[in-house]
């Protein structure tokens, strides 16, 4: 994996995505024992973490049970009964908190592994130079995968000089093959068929062209058409070409590694707020200047017809300017301004043939044209 553009010490995070029974765990084993040039490999298996985190064995919940609850909740099909149990799965809604804890634990394990790798006190010449971390879960929703990417970004706020490549491997397996493979499982590892089918309906394969999908610009789709027992590691077609594809994806990701999330400092936020306030004030002043010019023209239009109304017209101008300044009335419609000015000068006169109204309107039209 060495390259002139890749530093001596680096890590790659591989996120596996696919339906239950698609072959993700098989792929994880293949990567763990592959010939990819990494000094150390770590598989973070969400099912194993869930089992470790839940105190009572009778309430063990795997990633598939949670997927059932999550999808049933989204679909609103009513299979979750009032007693808090999902019918046919033994899934207790009280276990949801345990599942959430397991996902948090997985992200913590990821950070701990990165921290141990990059901040090791061992002599550089003797410690592992490269680390491959494989995240094994369904990750059927883009938001779930983005959480892992953000975890990498959060770590980089600690050690910003670290190099972390991030790729998503989508295991694309025909639905019926997934169901057949899943039916061979026992206990909690066996997912109800209805859940698998619903996951197939909502799964979001990696697509960097979609909104907020750019974090998955390095991804590969692994086609798996086998319905053999997934304990055999050579079920996924031509393994050599597949590993070459994955290796290239890893290389590209390391050449353009994860960047820390740009968090604005308090000073920068204050500067931006000050600039926005300055822009708002400049806009308001510009519009107030135009308003004053227009009102002065209207005052002149009144004086040309009836000089006795000039004073009240000028008072109306001052009152409207003060009102607009105090209320920051930016972007007020011109017609509203003319109507208010006319009302202040003439009261409730609605006679369109009134010489003053005609003069005010004509003056306004001339101002707008100029």
N, C-alpha and C positions, 0 to 999 in steps of 0.2 A: 504493500500500500504506500510505500515511500514515494515521495514526489518532491520536486524542487519547490513547489508552491505550498507544501504541507510541512509544518514544523516538526521537530523531532518528537514532541510529546503531543498526543491528540486522543480524542475519544469520539466514537460514533454511536449515536442512539438510533436503533432500528425499531420502529413501531409496526407491529403486525396487526392487520385489519382484515376481518372476514367473518362469515357466518359461523355458528357452532357446527363443528364437523367438517369444516372446509379444509383443514389440514394445517392450521397455524402452528400448533404445538409440534407437529412433525417438521415443519419448516424451521422452527426454533431449534430443534435438535440438530438439523442439518447445518444450520449456521454455527451452532455451538461447537460442532466437531468438524467443521469444514477446514479447507486449506487457506481460508482468508488470512492474510498476514496481520493478525492481531496478537499481541503478547498475552492478553487476558480477555476472557469472555464471561459475561454475567447475564443470566436469564432471570428477569423479574416476572414471575408467574402470578397473575392476580388471583387465581383460584387458591394457590397454596397460601398466599398472604391472607386471604379471607378466612381460611380454616385456622390459621395461627391466631388471628385477631378475635375470633368469636369464642367466648368462654365455654358455652354449653355445646357439646357435640350435636345435640338434638336440634339445635337451631342453626347449624352450619348452612351458610348460603353462598353459593358460587356465583360467578359472573352471569351465568345463564338464568338463574332464578331471579336476579335483579332485573335482567333484561325483560323477563316476563312481566314483572310488576311495572316496570317503567313503560313498556309498550302498551300493556292493558290499561294503564292509567291514561296514556295519551289517547288510546282508541276509545276509552270510556265504555267498554263493553260490559261492565258490571260484574266481572268474574271475581273481583275482590269483595268479599262479603263483609258485613258489618263487624264480625268478630275478629277482623284483621287477618284472615287467612286467605291465601290465594288458592282456590279450589284445584285439587289435583296435583299440587306441587309440594305441599307441606311448607310453603313459604309464609312465614309469620311477618307481618308488617313491622313488628318491633325489631326485626333483623335488619331493616333498612339502614339504621344508624350504624350497625356493624359493618355493612357494606361500604357506607361512606367512609368509615374509618379505614377500611382496607385500601381504598383508593388513595386516601391521604398518605397511608403508610407506604404505598408503592411509589408515590412521588418523593417521599422522604428517602426511601432506599435509593432512588435515582440520584438525588442530590448527594447523599452520603457516598455513593460510589464515585461520583465525579470529584467530590471533595478529597476523598482518599487517594484518588489517582493523581490529581494535579497538585495537591499540597503535601504529598508524602515527604517525610523527613529523611527517607532513605537516600543514599547517594544516587545521583542521577544515572550513573553508569550501571547500577545494579537493579534499579527498579523497572517495572514495566513501562514501556514507552507508549504503547497503544492499548486502548480499551474498547471493547465492543459490548454495548449494553442492549439487550433485546427485551422489549416490552411486549409480553404475551397476554393479550386480552382481545375481546371482540372489537372494541373501538369502532362500532358501526356508525357512530355519529361524529361528524367533523368536530364538534365542540369538545368531545372527549379527547380527540387527538391534539387539538389546539392547547388543551390544558398541559399536556406533556411538553409541547414546544415551549410554552410559557415558563414551565419549570426550568428548562434549560436556560432561558433568558434570565430568570431570577438568579440562577447560580452564577451567571456571568457578571452579575452586579457585585459578587464577592471576589471573583478572580477574572477580571475582564480580559486578561491576556490568554485565557485558555481557548483552545481550538476544539469546537464540538460540531461534528457533522450530524445532520438530522435527515432521516429518510423514512418514508412510509412504504411498506410492502403490502399490497392488497392481494389477498389470496382469493382469486375468482374461481369458484367451484359451482357447478350446476346445483340448483336447489335440491333436486331429487337425490343427488349424490350426498349432499350434506345431511339430508334427512336419513338416508340409509346408513351412513356412517354413525350418525348420532344415535340411531336405534340400537346400535351394537353396544352402547355404553350402559352402565348400571348406576343406580342410585342417583345422587345429586348431579353427577356428570351427564346424565341423560336429560336433555331438554325437551319439554313437551313440543310436539310437532307444530302446534298452533303458534307457539312462540317463534320457532324458526321461520315459519312462513311470514309472520308479522315483521320480524327483523328484516327479512328479505324485501319487504315492502318499503321500509324506511331507511335502509342502509345507504350511506353516502360515501361512495368511493372517492378517493382523492382526486381533486380537480382544482388545480391552482388558478384556473381562469374564473372561478366563481368568487363572489364577495368573501373576503376574509380567508381565502384559500391559498394565498401566496406562500404560506409557511410550508406547504406540501409541494413546492416546485420540484423537489427531488423525490420521485416516487417510481415504483415499478409495479406492474401487475403480473402476478404469478398465476398462470393458468393450470388448474388441477382438474383433470377429468376422470381421475381414478376413483373406483368405488371399492378398492381393496382395503384390507385392514390397514389403518394409518400407522401402525407400528413399524411398517416397512418403510425405510427411508428413501427408497428409489421409486416411489409411486408417482412423483410429480414430473413425469415426462423426462426429457433429456436434462439431467442434473447439471452437466458440465456447462451447457449454454445458459442455464438459469443462473448458476453461480457467477458466470462471467457478467451477466446482466446486472446482478446485484453488486458485484465488485465495482463495476463502472459507475453505478449510482452512488455508491459509498465514496468513490474517488471524487466525483463531481461535487458532492455535498461538502466534503472536506476542503475543497478548493474555494467554496463560498460558504463558510461556516455560519452558525447561528450568531446573531449579533445581540448584545444586551438591549433590553427594551429602553427606549429613550424616555427616561423620567426627567421631567423639568424640575430644576431647582426652584426653591422658594424665590430666589432673586430673579430668575428668569420669568417665573409666573407673574411677579410684581411688575416686571418690565413690560410684559405683554398686556397686562391689565391697564397700565399707564398709557400705553400706546393706543389701546382701544378707546380709552377715555378721551385722549387727545383727538382721535379721529372723530368721535361722536361730537365733541365740542366744535371742531372745525366744520363739520357738516351743519350743525345747528347755527353757527355764526353765519355760514354762507346762506342758509335759507332765511335767517332773520334779516340779513342784508337785502336779499331779494324782496322779502315781505315789506320791509320799510320803504324800499323804492316804489313798490306797487301801491302801497297805501298813500304815499306822498302824491303819486299821480292821481289817485282817486280823490284826494283832498282838493287837488287843483281842478279836477273835473267838476266838483261840487261848486267851487268858487266861481267858475266861469258862468254858471247858470244862476246861482243865488249866493251873493257874497255874504249875506247874513248867516248862512249855514257854514261858512268856512271855519269858524271857531269850533263849533260842535263836531265838524268833520275831523279837525286836527286832534280834538280830545279823543274821538273814537280811535284814531290812529295810535295814539299813545297807549290807550287802554288795551287795545288788541296786542300791541308789541309786548307790553308788560305781562299780559296773560300768557302769550306764547312762550316768553322766556321762562316764566315760573313753572310752566307745565311741560317744558321741553317738547313742544308739539311739532315734531319733525315730520315733514311729508304731508302736511295738511292740504286738502284739495283746494285749488284756487277758487272754484265756485263757492265753496263754503266761506272762504274769506270775504268774497264780494258780497255774499248774502248777509253775513254778520255786519260788515261795514255799513251796508245800506240800512239794515234794521236799526243800528245805533244812531245813524244820522236822521232817518226819516220816521222811525217807529214802524208800525205795522201797515205801511202803505203798500198796496199790491197793484196799484194802477200802473200798468206797463206803459201807458201814455204819459205818465208823469215826466216832465222834462228832466228832473234831477236823476231819476232812475235811468232814463235813456242816456244821459251824459255819463253816469257812472259806468254803465255797461259799455258804452263806446270807448271810454278811456281805458277800461280793462282790456278790451279787444285790441286797441292800439298798442298797449304795453306788451301783450303776449306776442303780437306779430313782430314787434321790434326785437 
